[in-house]
Amino acid sequence: MEKLNINQWALEDRPREKFMAHGAEALSKAELLAILIGSGTPKESAVSLMQRILNDCKDNLNTLGKMSLEELMSYHGIGEAKAITILAACELGKRRQMEDVQKRESITSAADIYTYLHSKMQDCDTEQAWIMLLNQNFKLIKSIRISSGGITETAVDVRQIIKYAVVNNATVLALSHNHPSNNPNPSRDDDNITQRVKKACELMRIHFLDHVIVTDGAYYSYQEHGRL
C-alpha cells in the first residue's frame, strides 16, 4: 500500500489543523514535535519520525532534551536546523519550569473586574465581551475575549463560555462587556445574556460572580444591584 503523506491525511488528523481545531492539549508529544520540524522524509511523515525518536527516548521529553545535535542528526530526516529546533523547544520548556509562577490577581468584586478590564476596553469603539476565569480562591486563571461587535445572543456563545471554564478548571466565572456610548445601564440583550450565563453556571456548579458593564469612568454591576 502506498504511504500517505501528512497532506493526504484527513484534516482532523493533521497536527496543525488538529491544533487549530482542538487546541494543543489534544495533540500527542510526537504531533507537537512534528509541527516544529515541519516535515519528515519521502518514506516517513514528521509525526512518525518524531514518534520513532521518542520511542528511543522511552517517550520522555527530558531524555529527548539531553540528546546532542549529533545524536538527533543521526536520524534520517533530521538535519541541523531541525535538531536545533527540537533542542531549543526543550530548553524553553525547561526554562518555563524554572521561572517563578506569576502571582495571580485576586478578583472578588465588581470594582476588581472593572479595574482589570477597563484598560482593555476603554478605547474600543465597538462592544467587546470578556470572561474572567477564577479558581476557588478567586485568583485569576485567565481572561478571554469572547466576542467583538456586540453582546447579543447570537454574538455570545454560552456553551463556549462554559467550555472555557471547564477546560481551565475554573470554579468561578465573571462576565463583562463595555458600552462605547458611555451609558452603563444594561439593555434587554444584556439582561438576557446574564440570565443565560447564570443558568448555565448553575447547571455546571460554577459560581457566577458578576456581570459588569464597563464604561470610561463608571460601571454597572448586576451583583451590586441584586440582579444575580
C-alpha positions, -999 to +999 in steps of 0.1 A: +000+000+000+013+035-009+022+056+021+001+088+026+020+119+035+006+144+060-011+165+033-032+135+023-044+127+059-079+136+070-079+172+081-087+163+118-055+141+118-030+167+106-011+182+135-015+219+126-052+215+117-058+195+148-041+222+169-063+249+154-095+228+159-089+213+193-060+231+210-025+220+220-039+197+247-054+174+220-020+166+204+005+139+213+041+147+220+050+134+186+024+156+169+036+187+187+072+180+178+061+173+142+048+208+140+082+221+150+102+202+124+076+207+096+083+177+075+096+142+076+111+122+047+095+108+015+091+075+033+082+087+068+059+115+080+071+141+105+048+125+131+062+090+126+097+103+126+092+121+159+074+091+174+104+069+165+128+093+182+105+095+212+103+057+214+141+056+216+138+081+245+113+060+263+087+087+255+105+110+279+109+147+269+137+151+295+157+124+278+150+140+244+163+173+257+196+157+268+203+144+233+232+161+214+228+176+180+249+148+166+226+122+181+195+138+167+211+143+133+218+106+132+181+100+124+173+101+087+152+132+081+167+153+110+192+178+098+210+205+117+181+230+116+155+205+128+178+192+156+184+228+168+147+235+167+139+204+188+166+212+214+156+249+215+120+239+223+132+215+251+153+243+265+123+267+265+102+241+284+130+237+310+133+275+315+095+278+318+095+253+347+124+272+364+107+306+363+086+317+392+048+314+385+034+349+381+013+359+411-023+356+402-045+386+407-074+384+432-108+392+417-135+394+443-157+423+434-172+444+406-146+470+413-118+445+408-134+434+375-137+470+363-101+478+373-087+448+355-107+452+322-111+489+319-077+494+303-085+467+277-118+482+267-117+520+274-107+529+239-129+504+220-155+520+196-174+487+195-187+464+222-164+436+234-173+408+258-148+392+281-149+364+307-127+361+337-120+326+349-111+322+386-101+294+409-119+287+442-098+313+460-109+340+435-075+341+419-074+349+382-066+319+359-073+336+326-092+364+309-106+357+274-123+380+249-153+360+237-169+385+212-164+418+195-190+440+179-219+433+202-233+412+231-265+398+215-275+362+220-261+354+185-227+370+193-221+353+227-220+316+227-228+305+263-217+269+255-183+282+246-181+302+278-187+271+299-163+251+278-135+277+286-144+274+323-142+236+323-110+233+302-093+258+325-106+242+357-123+274+368-148+272+396-157+309+395-167+330+364-173+366+357-187+382+326-180+418+314-185+440+284-182+476+275-207+502+264-189+526+239-219+550+244-206+555+279-240+547+293-236+519+319-272+510+321-279+474+308-300+467+278-325+439+273-299+418+255-275+424+284-302+410+308-309+380+286-273+370+283-268+375+321-296+351+328-285+325+303-249+325+317-262+323+352-284+293+344-255+276+326-232+282+355-257+268+380-261+237+359-223+232+359-218+242+395-197+272+386-201+303+408-212+332+386-195+361+403-209+390+383-217+406+350-201+441+349-208+467+322-177+488+317-177+525+306-149+550+307-152+561+343-181+541+356-196+506+357-228+487+363-227+455+384-256+430+382-244+416+416-243+450+433-278+458+420-291+425+434-299+410+400-280+377+403 
